[in-house]
Amino acid sequence: MKITEKEILHVANLARLDISQDSIPDLARQIGEILDYVDTLSMADTQGVPPTFHATSLKNAFREDELADPTDRKRIMANAPEEEDGHFIVPKVIE
């Protein structure tokens, strides 16, 4: 697919890109080659293939919400180097 230098400048303007005049011919050629390659997808036979949103049939792996007892505070605080009234004591980090 042939892409013109005018189209390159238009897209660059939309994307707020600063492109030097020297690089425009190379960009036009490279983007044209990319579009030609993408165009080969139109040759794929997709008759009878249902449209899909994902390439695989993955589903959300979320677990069901279950009501559970809260964790035992005494057991958690047993791991704390220092604690006071059921809260962790940490060093002051702001002077």
C-alpha positions, -999 to 999 in steps of 0.1 A, spaced: 0 0 0 14 33 -10 14 60 17 22 95 7 44 120 24 14 142 30 -3 114 49 29 109 70 29 146 79 -8 145 87 -4 115 110 27 130 126 7 162 133 -22 142 149 3 123 171 22 155 179 54 141 165 83 163 152 96 145 121 125 159 101 120 163 64 149 140 57 132 110 74 98 114 57 106 93 25 120 65 47 90 65 70 66 65 40 84 34 26 86 16 59 50 23 68 39 12 33 58 -21 38 41 -26 72 7 -19 57 14 -43 28 23 -70 53 -9 -64 73 -29 -66 41 -19 -102 37 -43 -110 65 -72 -103 40 -61 -135 22 -68 -157 52 -100 -178 47 -123 -169 76 -155 -184 63 -173 -202 91 -150 -188 118 -171 -171 145 -159 -137 156 -140 -138 189 -128 -113 215 -99 -134 226 -77 -159 209 -82 -184 238 -112 -194 258 -99 -181 291 -124 -171 317 -120 -150 348 -102 -170 375 -119 -151 404 -129 -171 434 -163 -168 450 -166 -144 479 -170 -163 511 -177 -150 545 -148 -159 569 -139 -151 604 -113 -123 607 -78 -133 614 -68 -137 650 -51 -103 660 -31 -120 688 -15 -144 663 -6 -116 639 8 -94 667 30 -123 678 51 -116 647 55 -79 654 89 -68 668 70 -42 689 33 -36 695 12 -14 717 -26 -18 722 -29 -42 693 -10 -19 668 24 -23 652 51 1 665 74 13 637 103 37 635 94 73 627 103 80 591 95 118 590 114 143 609 
